[in-house]
């Protein structure tokens, strides 16, 4: 599952589709007790790399805290940041940059 963020933001309001996706993940994790989660934060390439790596980590932590706040044990969740290093689109357009500002939540 992917959550998107506004420029230079590490928290955001989830839209209806994202809220449903998170609800589905929460239900799965509550029923499958040995499942773990990896959350990877990403950014666009605006600004310096080090700041974007920090921002990616903050986005991953925001997503982790959202799951924890909704009943998932923090010990089951690992976070990391790729910053601007793994874009899924070109950073040459506003749309491309918007799609690169994300966290990717993977259930293992």
Protein Blocks (a to p, Z undefined) as FASTA:
>chain_A
ZZdddehiabdcddfklmmmmmmmmmmmmmmmmbccdddddddfedjfklmmmmmmmmmm
mmmmmmmmnopafklpccddekjmlcfbdckbfklmmmmnccddddZZ
